[in-house]
Amino acid sequence: MNLFIRTDAQREWLEKLKQKEAAFKERADQIDKLGVFPVENIQELTGLGYTRSTLPASYGGDGLRVYDMILLQETLASFDASTALSLGWHLSGVGELFEKRLWSEDKLEFIAKEVQKGALLNRAASEAQTGSPTRGGRPGTTAVKQGDSWVITGRKIYTTLSPVLTYFIVSAWIEEEQTVGQFLLHKDLEGLRIEETWDTISLRGTGSHDLVLEQVTVGADQLVELGRKAVPAGPGGLPNAWLLHIPACYLGIAQAARDYALKFANEYTPNSISGPISQLPNVQHLLGEIDLELMKARHFLYSVAAAYDDESRRDYLSTELGAAKHIVTNSAITIVDKAMRVVGIRSLQNDNPLQRYYRDVRAGLHNPPMDDATLNKIALSAIEQAKG
């Protein structure tokens, strides 16, 4: 990892996170087995100031960029993936809001002060009938103007971080405007509740429950964005680069699987050979393939993030952001699979972390952007370039 550390701020944050490694790894198994939200982890990270790290320095944060975020998120995910992916949505949401200045200045100042005080936020966009908002479906959640207020009704699914969110940024269809609006809703509003529906085999601690909105009434000023997709493109139609927190999480899982397999290979000595299995050619071959996949995935991800953070190069990116997620996620799945081959049948035991990594890493296929959309975009870009 030292190859990818470029600043003192990154080094300092990594040292802070490392102090949490033992405790987070110890809790990870129980979080998974019980399917509970890692409240303690989130509280400790909030106490460290981690949740305001992507807030610009001019607004009271640390001003971390996309590259910084993925570096830290990869490390955090190697400790506990549910904690990392959950907080990744908050960190990326804050980073995107301020980088693109999506709200009016008074709203940005308001939410900055809230984040400084420890508030957590996430977008609530997915719905059962529309699937991922990246597919472009119109939300079934509606917002109706009544006098100086908006009345919002609907249900959102996969609302990650829901047990501790302070604010939900909710997408809703506005019939009279024939467009989608984004509304900033506080957790304590009447008619807003969380229904605990998250019960999967992967990332069981993300608290991605349903958000139920039953005639939630808010002032007109809580309409913070109008006529904009829930998961927007960036400059020049680029996907949202802050979503690179997603592949960073799965890269962290892959790193953890690799580290476990390597340690096992160096320590396991069956009586059929005179030393550890790491001396066997077939095991060395697997370990070599694992590290090669890690190199490819990590270099691609970090080079794309660095290019995005460099405004002089940002506009040259076209399909690389989606490609980074595709490459890293699929490489991570391959890495975990090979790590399990090194460890053998023990990797399937309930007390072995590899079986958790195996389940968790599969979730990456279903985070945006999806593989088919990424490949289609790459193909269309190639076709257009070939036309001259």
Contacts in CASP RR format, 6 or more apart in sequence:
PFRMAT RR
TARGET T0000
AUTHOR 0000-0000-0000
METHOD contacts of the structure
MODEL  1
MNLFIRTDAQREWLEKLKQKEAAFKERADQIDKLGVFPVENIQELTGLGY
TRSTLPASYGGDGLRVYDMILLQETLASFDASTALSLGWHLSGVGELFEK
RLWSEDKLEFIAKEVQKGALLNRAASEAQTGSPTRGGRPGTTAVKQGDSW
VITGRKIYTTLSPVLTYFIVSAWIEEEQTVGQFLLHKDLEGLRIEETWDT
ISLRGTGSHDLVLEQVTVGADQLVELGRKAVPAGPGGLPNAWLLHIPACY
LGIAQAARDYALKFANEYTPNSISGPISQLPNVQHLLGEIDLELMKARHF
LYSVAAAYDDESRRDYLSTELGAAKHIVTNSAITIVDKAMRVVGIRSLQN
DNPLQRYYRDVRAGLHNPPMDDATLNKIALSAIEQAKG
1 14 0 8 1.000
1 75 0 8 1.000
4 71 0 8 1.000
4 298 0 8 1.000
4 302 0 8 1.000
5 11 0 8 1.000
5 14 0 8 1.000
5 71 0 8 1.000
6 67 0 8 1.000
7 68 0 8 1.000
9 62 0 8 1.000
9 64 0 8 1.000
9 68 0 8 1.000
10 68 0 8 1.000
10 71 0 8 1.000
10 72 0 8 1.000
13 50 0 8 1.000
13 53 0 8 1.000
13 62 0 8 1.000
13 64 0 8 1.000
13 68 0 8 1.000
13 72 0 8 1.000
14 71 0 8 1.000
14 72 0 8 1.000
14 75 0 8 1.000
16 48 0 8 1.000
16 50 0 8 1.000
17 50 0 8 1.000
17 72 0 8 1.000
17 75 0 8 1.000
17 76 0 8 1.000
17 79 0 8 1.000
18 75 0 8 1.000
20 41 0 8 1.000
20 44 0 8 1.000
20 45 0 8 1.000
20 79 0 8 1.000
21 79 0 8 1.000
23 44 0 8 1.000
24 38 0 8 1.000
24 41 0 8 1.000
24 76 0 8 1.000
24 79 0 8 1.000
24 80 0 8 1.000
24 83 0 8 1.000
25 79 0 8 1.000
25 80 0 8 1.000
27 38 0 8 1.000
27 40 0 8 1.000
27 41 0 8 1.000
27 80 0 8 1.000
28 79 0 8 1.000
28 80 0 8 1.000
28 81 0 8 1.000
28 82 0 8 1.000
28 353 0 8 1.000
28 356 0 8 1.000
29 351 0 8 1.000
29 353 0 8 1.000
29 356 0 8 1.000
30 36 0 8 1.000
31 37 0 8 1.000
31 38 0 8 1.000
31 80 0 8 1.000
31 82 0 8 1.000
31 83 0 8 1.000
31 204 0 8 1.000
31 205 0 8 1.000
32 82 0 8 1.000
32 204 0 8 1.000
32 205 0 8 1.000
32 356 0 8 1.000
33 350 0 8 1.000
35 204 0 8 1.000
35 205 0 8 1.000
36 205 0 8 1.000
37 82 0 8 1.000
37 86 0 8 1.000
37 163 0 8 1.000
37 164 0 8 1.000
37 205 0 8 1.000
37 206 0 8 1.000
37 207 0 8 1.000
38 80 0 8 1.000
38 82 0 8 1.000
38 83 0 8 1.000
38 86 0 8 1.000
38 205 0 8 1.000
39 163 0 8 1.000
39 164 0 8 1.000
41 80 0 8 1.000
41 83 0 8 1.000
42 83 0 8 1.000
42 86 0 8 1.000
42 87 0 8 1.000
42 120 0 8 1.000
42 161 0 8 1.000
42 164 0 8 1.000
45 51 0 8 1.000
45 83 0 8 1.000
45 87 0 8 1.000
46 118 0 8 1.000
46 120 0 8 1.000
49 62 0 8 1.000
49 118 0 8 1.000
50 72 0 8 1.000
50 87 0 8 1.000
51 87 0 8 1.000
51 90 0 8 1.000
51 91 0 8 1.000
51 115 0 8 1.000
51 118 0 8 1.000
51 120 0 8 1.000
52 60 0 8 1.000
52 61 0 8 1.000
52 62 0 8 1.000
52 94 0 8 1.000
52 115 0 8 1.000
52 116 0 8 1.000
52 118 0 8 1.000
53 61 0 8 1.000
53 62 0 8 1.000
53 63 0 8 1.000
53 64 0 8 1.000
53 68 0 8 1.000
53 69 0 8 1.000
53 72 0 8 1.000
53 91 0 8 1.000
54 61 0 8 1.000
54 62 0 8 1.000
54 63 0 8 1.000
54 64 0 8 1.000
54 68 0 8 1.000
54 69 0 8 1.000
54 91 0 8 1.000
54 92 0 8 1.000
54 93 0 8 1.000
54 94 0 8 1.000
54 95 0 8 1.000
54 98 0 8 1.000
54 242 0 8 1.000
55 61 0 8 1.000
55 62 0 8 1.000
55 63 0 8 1.000
55 94 0 8 1.000
55 95 0 8 1.000
55 98 0 8 1.000
55 112 0 8 1.000
55 115 0 8 1.000
55 116 0 8 1.000
56 63 0 8 1.000
56 98 0 8 1.000
57 63 0 8 1.000
59 98 0 8 1.000
59 108 0 8 1.000
59 109 0 8 1.000
59 112 0 8 1.000
59 116 0 8 1.000
60 112 0 8 1.000
60 116 0 8 1.000
61 112 0 8 1.000
61 115 0 8 1.000
61 116 0 8 1.000
64 72 0 8 1.000
65 309 0 8 1.000
66 241 0 8 1.000
66 242 0 8 1.000
66 244 0 8 1.000
66 305 0 8 1.000
66 308 0 8 1.000
66 309 0 8 1.000
67 302 0 8 1.000
67 305 0 8 1.000
67 306 0 8 1.000
67 308 0 8 1.000
67 309 0 8 1.000
69 88 0 8 1.000
69 91 0 8 1.000
69 92 0 8 1.000
69 95 0 8 1.000
69 242 0 8 1.000
69 244 0 8 1.000
69 245 0 8 1.000
69 248 0 8 1.000
70 244 0 8 1.000
70 245 0 8 1.000
70 247 0 8 1.000
70 248 0 8 1.000
70 301 0 8 1.000
70 302 0 8 1.000
70 305 0 8 1.000
71 248 0 8 1.000
71 302 0 8 1.000
73 84 0 8 1.000
73 87 0 8 1.000
73 88 0 8 1.000
73 91 0 8 1.000
73 245 0 8 1.000
73 248 0 8 1.000
73 249 0 8 1.000
74 248 0 8 1.000
74 249 0 8 1.000
74 251 0 8 1.000
74 252 0 8 1.000
74 255 0 8 1.000
75 252 0 8 1.000
76 83 0 8 1.000
76 84 0 8 1.000
76 87 0 8 1.000
77 84 0 8 1.000
77 85 0 8 1.000
77 248 0 8 1.000
77 249 0 8 1.000
77 250 0 8 1.000
77 251 0 8 1.000
77 252 0 8 1.000
77 253 0 8 1.000
77 256 0 8 1.000
78 252 0 8 1.000
78 253 0 8 1.000
78 255 0 8 1.000
78 256 0 8 1.000
78 259 0 8 1.000
79 256 0 8 1.000
81 203 0 8 1.000
81 249 0 8 1.000
81 250 0 8 1.000
81 252 0 8 1.000
81 253 0 8 1.000
81 357 0 8 1.000
81 360 0 8 1.000
82 203 0 8 1.000
82 204 0 8 1.000
82 205 0 8 1.000
82 206 0 8 1.000
82 207 0 8 1.000
82 360 0 8 1.000
84 248 0 8 1.000
84 249 0 8 1.000
84 252 0 8 1.000
85 160 0 8 1.000
85 203 0 8 1.000
85 206 0 8 1.000
85 245 0 8 1.000
85 246 0 8 1.000
85 249 0 8 1.000
86 160 0 8 1.000
86 161 0 8 1.000
86 205 0 8 1.000
86 206 0 8 1.000
86 207 0 8 1.000
87 161 0 8 1.000
88 245 0 8 1.000
88 249 0 8 1.000
89 122 0 8 1.000
89 123 0 8 1.000
89 160 0 8 1.000
89 161 0 8 1.000
89 245 0 8 1.000
90 120 0 8 1.000
90 121 0 8 1.000
90 122 0 8 1.000
90 161 0 8 1.000
91 242 0 8 1.000
91 245 0 8 1.000
92 240 0 8 1.000
92 242 0 8 1.000
92 243 0 8 1.000
92 244 0 8 1.000
92 245 0 8 1.000
93 121 0 8 1.000
93 122 0 8 1.000
93 123 0 8 1.000
93 242 0 8 1.000
94 115 0 8 1.000
94 121 0 8 1.000
95 242 0 8 1.000
96 102 0 8 1.000
96 240 0 8 1.000
96 242 0 8 1.000
97 103 0 8 1.000
97 108 0 8 1.000
97 111 0 8 1.000
98 108 0 8 1.000
98 112 0 8 1.000
99 242 0 8 1.000
100 232 0 8 1.000
100 234 0 8 1.000
101 108 0 8 1.000
102 224 0 8 1.000
102 225 0 8 1.000
102 228 0 8 1.000
102 232 0 8 1.000
103 111 0 8 1.000
103 224 0 8 1.000
103 225 0 8 1.000
104 224 0 8 1.000
107 184 0 8 1.000
107 221 0 8 1.000
107 224 0 8 1.000
111 119 0 8 1.000
111 121 0 8 1.000
111 167 0 8 1.000
111 184 0 8 1.000
114 166 0 8 1.000
114 167 0 8 1.000
115 121 0 8 1.000
118 166 0 8 1.000
119 166 0 8 1.000
119 167 0 8 1.000
120 161 0 8 1.000
120 164 0 8 1.000
120 165 0 8 1.000
120 166 0 8 1.000
120 167 0 8 1.000
121 165 0 8 1.000
121 166 0 8 1.000
121 167 0 8 1.000
121 168 0 8 1.000
121 169 0 8 1.000
122 159 0 8 1.000
122 160 0 8 1.000
122 161 0 8 1.000
122 162 0 8 1.000
122 165 0 8 1.000
122 168 0 8 1.000
122 169 0 8 1.000
123 168 0 8 1.000
123 169 0 8 1.000
123 170 0 8 1.000
123 171 0 8 1.000
123 182 0 8 1.000
123 230 0 8 1.000
123 231 0 8 1.000
124 156 0 8 1.000
124 159 0 8 1.000
124 168 0 8 1.000
124 169 0 8 1.000
124 170 0 8 1.000
124 171 0 8 1.000
124 211 0 8 1.000
125 133 0 8 1.000
125 139 0 8 1.000
125 156 0 8 1.000
125 170 0 8 1.000
125 171 0 8 1.000
125 230 0 8 1.000
125 231 0 8 1.000
126 132 0 8 1.000
126 133 0 8 1.000
126 156 0 8 1.000
126 157 0 8 1.000
126 158 0 8 1.000
126 159 0 8 1.000
127 139 0 8 1.000
127 140 0 8 1.000
127 141 0 8 1.000
127 155 0 8 1.000
127 156 0 8 1.000
127 157 0 8 1.000
128 155 0 8 1.000
128 157 0 8 1.000
129 140 0 8 1.000
130 136 0 8 1.000
130 137 0 8 1.000
130 138 0 8 1.000
130 139 0 8 1.000
130 140 0 8 1.000
131 137 0 8 1.000
131 157 0 8 1.000
132 231 0 8 1.000
132 368 0 8 1.000
132 370 0 8 1.000
133 139 0 8 1.000
133 171 0 8 1.000
133 229 0 8 1.000
133 230 0 8 1.000
133 231 0 8 1.000
133 368 0 8 1.000
134 231 0 8 1.000
134 368 0 8 1.000
134 369 0 8 1.000
134 370 0 8 1.000
134 373 0 8 1.000
135 373 0 8 1.000
136 229 0 8 1.000
138 173 0 8 1.000
138 180 0 8 1.000
139 171 0 8 1.000
139 172 0 8 1.000
139 173 0 8 1.000
139 180 0 8 1.000
139 230 0 8 1.000
140 154 0 8 1.000
140 172 0 8 1.000
140 173 0 8 1.000
141 152 0 8 1.000
141 153 0 8 1.000
141 154 0 8 1.000
141 155 0 8 1.000
141 156 0 8 1.000
141 170 0 8 1.000
141 171 0 8 1.000
141 172 0 8 1.000
141 173 0 8 1.000
141 213 0 8 1.000
142 152 0 8 1.000
142 153 0 8 1.000
142 154 0 8 1.000
142 172 0 8 1.000
142 173 0 8 1.000
142 174 0 8 1.000
142 175 0 8 1.000
143 150 0 8 1.000
143 151 0 8 1.000
143 152 0 8 1.000
143 172 0 8 1.000
143 173 0 8 1.000
143 174 0 8 1.000
143 181 0 8 1.000
143 183 0 8 1.000
143 223 0 8 1.000
144 150 0 8 1.000
144 151 0 8 1.000
144 152 0 8 1.000
144 153 0 8 1.000
144 175 0 8 1.000
145 174 0 8 1.000
145 176 0 8 1.000
145 220 0 8 1.000
146 217 0 8 1.000
148 219 0 8 1.000
148 220 0 8 1.000
149 217 0 8 1.000
149 218 0 8 1.000
149 219 0 8 1.000
149 220 0 8 1.000
150 183 0 8 1.000
150 217 0 8 1.000
150 218 0 8 1.000
150 219 0 8 1.000
150 220 0 8 1.000
150 222 0 8 1.000
150 223 0 8 1.000
151 215 0 8 1.000
151 216 0 8 1.000
151 217 0 8 1.000
152 170 0 8 1.000
152 172 0 8 1.000
152 183 0 8 1.000
152 185 0 8 1.000
152 213 0 8 1.000
152 215 0 8 1.000
152 216 0 8 1.000
152 217 0 8 1.000
152 218 0 8 1.000
153 213 0 8 1.000
153 214 0 8 1.000
153 215 0 8 1.000
153 216 0 8 1.000
154 172 0 8 1.000
154 212 0 8 1.000
154 213 0 8 1.000
154 214 0 8 1.000
155 210 0 8 1.000
155 211 0 8 1.000
155 212 0 8 1.000
155 213 0 8 1.000
156 168 0 8 1.000
156 170 0 8 1.000
156 210 0 8 1.000
156 211 0 8 1.000
156 213 0 8 1.000
157 197 0 8 1.000
157 208 0 8 1.000
157 210 0 8 1.000
158 198 0 8 1.000
158 208 0 8 1.000
159 165 0 8 1.000
159 168 0 8 1.000
159 194 0 8 1.000
159 207 0 8 1.000
159 208 0 8 1.000
159 209 0 8 1.000
159 210 0 8 1.000
159 211 0 8 1.000
160 206 0 8 1.000
160 207 0 8 1.000
160 208 0 8 1.000
161 206 0 8 1.000
161 207 0 8 1.000
161 208 0 8 1.000
162 194 0 8 1.000
162 207 0 8 1.000
162 208 0 8 1.000
162 209 0 8 1.000
162 211 0 8 1.000
163 194 0 8 1.000
163 207 0 8 1.000
163 209 0 8 1.000
165 187 0 8 1.000
166 186 0 8 1.000
166 187 0 8 1.000
167 184 0 8 1.000
167 185 0 8 1.000
167 186 0 8 1.000
167 187 0 8 1.000
168 184 0 8 1.000
168 185 0 8 1.000
168 187 0 8 1.000
168 192 0 8 1.000
168 211 0 8 1.000
169 182 0 8 1.000
169 183 0 8 1.000
169 184 0 8 1.000
169 185 0 8 1.000
169 224 0 8 1.000
170 182 0 8 1.000
170 183 0 8 1.000
170 185 0 8 1.000
170 211 0 8 1.000
170 213 0 8 1.000
171 180 0 8 1.000
171 181 0 8 1.000
171 182 0 8 1.000
171 230 0 8 1.000
172 180 0 8 1.000
172 181 0 8 1.000
172 182 0 8 1.000
172 183 0 8 1.000
173 179 0 8 1.000
173 180 0 8 1.000
173 181 0 8 1.000
174 180 0 8 1.000
174 181 0 8 1.000
174 226 0 8 1.000
177 226 0 8 1.000
177 227 0 8 1.000
179 226 0 8 1.000
179 227 0 8 1.000
180 226 0 8 1.000
180 227 0 8 1.000
180 228 0 8 1.000
180 229 0 8 1.000
180 230 0 8 1.000
181 223 0 8 1.000
181 225 0 8 1.000
181 226 0 8 1.000
181 227 0 8 1.000
181 228 0 8 1.000
182 223 0 8 1.000
182 224 0 8 1.000
182 225 0 8 1.000
182 226 0 8 1.000
182 228 0 8 1.000
182 230 0 8 1.000
183 218 0 8 1.000
183 222 0 8 1.000
183 223 0 8 1.000
183 224 0 8 1.000
184 222 0 8 1.000
184 224 0 8 1.000
185 192 0 8 1.000
185 213 0 8 1.000
185 216 0 8 1.000
185 218 0 8 1.000
185 222 0 8 1.000
186 192 0 8 1.000
189 216 0 8 1.000
189 217 0 8 1.000
189 218 0 8 1.000
190 216 0 8 1.000
190 217 0 8 1.000
191 212 0 8 1.000
191 213 0 8 1.000
191 214 0 8 1.000
191 215 0 8 1.000
191 216 0 8 1.000
192 211 0 8 1.000
192 212 0 8 1.000
192 213 0 8 1.000
192 214 0 8 1.000
192 216 0 8 1.000
193 211 0 8 1.000
193 212 0 8 1.000
193 214 0 8 1.000
194 209 0 8 1.000
194 210 0 8 1.000
194 211 0 8 1.000
194 212 0 8 1.000
195 209 0 8 1.000
195 210 0 8 1.000
195 211 0 8 1.000
195 212 0 8 1.000
196 207 0 8 1.000
196 209 0 8 1.000
197 209 0 8 1.000
197 210 0 8 1.000
198 204 0 8 1.000
198 205 0 8 1.000
198 206 0 8 1.000
198 207 0 8 1.000
198 208 0 8 1.000
198 209 0 8 1.000
200 363 0 8 1.000
201 359 0 8 1.000
202 359 0 8 1.000
202 360 0 8 1.000
202 361 0 8 1.000
202 362 0 8 1.000
202 363 0 8 1.000
203 360 0 8 1.000
203 363 0 8 1.000
231 240 0 8 1.000
231 243 0 8 1.000
231 368 0 8 1.000
232 240 0 8 1.000
233 239 0 8 1.000
233 240 0 8 1.000
234 240 0 8 1.000
234 241 0 8 1.000
235 314 0 8 1.000
235 315 0 8 1.000
236 315 0 8 1.000
238 314 0 8 1.000
238 317 0 8 1.000
238 318 0 8 1.000
238 321 0 8 1.000
239 321 0 8 1.000
239 322 0 8 1.000
239 369 0 8 1.000
241 305 0 8 1.000
241 308 0 8 1.000
241 321 0 8 1.000
243 321 0 8 1.000
243 325 0 8 1.000
243 368 0 8 1.000
243 369 0 8 1.000
244 301 0 8 1.000
244 304 0 8 1.000
244 305 0 8 1.000
244 308 0 8 1.000
244 321 0 8 1.000
244 324 0 8 1.000
244 325 0 8 1.000
246 325 0 8 1.000
246 329 0 8 1.000
246 364 0 8 1.000
246 367 0 8 1.000
246 368 0 8 1.000
247 297 0 8 1.000
247 301 0 8 1.000
247 324 0 8 1.000
247 325 0 8 1.000
247 327 0 8 1.000
247 328 0 8 1.000
247 329 0 8 1.000
247 332 0 8 1.000
248 301 0 8 1.000
248 328 0 8 1.000
250 328 0 8 1.000
250 329 0 8 1.000
250 332 0 8 1.000
250 361 0 8 1.000
250 364 0 8 1.000
251 294 0 8 1.000
251 297 0 8 1.000
251 298 0 8 1.000
251 301 0 8 1.000
251 328 0 8 1.000
251 331 0 8 1.000
251 332 0 8 1.000
252 332 0 8 1.000
253 332 0 8 1.000
253 336 0 8 1.000
253 357 0 8 1.000
253 360 0 8 1.000
253 361 0 8 1.000
254 293 0 8 1.000
254 294 0 8 1.000
254 297 0 8 1.000
254 331 0 8 1.000
254 332 0 8 1.000
254 335 0 8 1.000
254 336 0 8 1.000
254 357 0 8 1.000
254 361 0 8 1.000
255 294 0 8 1.000
256 353 0 8 1.000
256 357 0 8 1.000
257 335 0 8 1.000
257 336 0 8 1.000
257 339 0 8 1.000
257 340 0 8 1.000
257 353 0 8 1.000
257 354 0 8 1.000
257 357 0 8 1.000
257 361 0 8 1.000
258 290 0 8 1.000
258 291 0 8 1.000
258 294 0 8 1.000
258 335 0 8 1.000
258 339 0 8 1.000
260 339 0 8 1.000
260 343 0 8 1.000
260 353 0 8 1.000
260 354 0 8 1.000
260 357 0 8 1.000
261 286 0 8 1.000
261 287 0 8 1.000
261 290 0 8 1.000
261 338 0 8 1.000
261 339 0 8 1.000
261 340 0 8 1.000
261 342 0 8 1.000
261 343 0 8 1.000
261 354 0 8 1.000
262 278 0 8 1.000
262 287 0 8 1.000
264 342 0 8 1.000
264 343 0 8 1.000
264 346 0 8 1.000
265 276 0 8 1.000
265 277 0 8 1.000
265 278 0 8 1.000
265 283 0 8 1.000
265 287 0 8 1.000
265 342 0 8 1.000
266 276 0 8 1.000
266 278 0 8 1.000
267 276 0 8 1.000
268 276 0 8 1.000
268 277 0 8 1.000
269 275 0 8 1.000
269 276 0 8 1.000
269 277 0 8 1.000
270 277 0 8 1.000
273 279 0 8 1.000
273 280 0 8 1.000
277 283 0 8 1.000
277 342 0 8 1.000
278 284 0 8 1.000
278 287 0 8 1.000
283 342 0 8 1.000
286 338 0 8 1.000
286 341 0 8 1.000
286 342 0 8 1.000
287 342 0 8 1.000
289 338 0 8 1.000
290 335 0 8 1.000
290 338 0 8 1.000
290 339 0 8 1.000
290 342 0 8 1.000
293 331 0 8 1.000
293 334 0 8 1.000
293 335 0 8 1.000
293 338 0 8 1.000
294 331 0 8 1.000
294 335 0 8 1.000
296 327 0 8 1.000
296 331 0 8 1.000
297 327 0 8 1.000
297 328 0 8 1.000
297 331 0 8 1.000
297 332 0 8 1.000
300 323 0 8 1.000
300 324 0 8 1.000
300 327 0 8 1.000
300 328 0 8 1.000
301 324 0 8 1.000
301 327 0 8 1.000
301 328 0 8 1.000
304 317 0 8 1.000
304 320 0 8 1.000
304 321 0 8 1.000
304 323 0 8 1.000
304 324 0 8 1.000
305 324 0 8 1.000
307 313 0 8 1.000
307 314 0 8 1.000
307 316 0 8 1.000
307 317 0 8 1.000
307 320 0 8 1.000
308 314 0 8 1.000
308 317 0 8 1.000
308 321 0 8 1.000
318 381 0 8 1.000
319 374 0 8 1.000
319 377 0 8 1.000
319 378 0 8 1.000
319 381 0 8 1.000
322 369 0 8 1.000
322 374 0 8 1.000
322 377 0 8 1.000
323 374 0 8 1.000
323 378 0 8 1.000
325 367 0 8 1.000
325 368 0 8 1.000
325 369 0 8 1.000
325 374 0 8 1.000
326 369 0 8 1.000
326 371 0 8 1.000
326 374 0 8 1.000
326 375 0 8 1.000
329 361 0 8 1.000
329 364 0 8 1.000
329 365 0 8 1.000
329 367 0 8 1.000
329 371 0 8 1.000
330 371 0 8 1.000
332 361 0 8 1.000
332 364 0 8 1.000
333 361 0 8 1.000
333 362 0 8 1.000
333 365 0 8 1.000
336 354 0 8 1.000
336 357 0 8 1.000
336 358 0 8 1.000
336 361 0 8 1.000
337 358 0 8 1.000
339 347 0 8 1.000
339 354 0 8 1.000
339 357 0 8 1.000
340 347 0 8 1.000
340 348 0 8 1.000
340 354 0 8 1.000
340 358 0 8 1.000
343 352 0 8 1.000
343 354 0 8 1.000
346 352 0 8 1.000
347 354 0 8 1.000
347 355 0 8 1.000
347 358 0 8 1.000
348 354 0 8 1.000
348 355 0 8 1.000
349 355 0 8 1.000
365 371 0 8 1.000
END
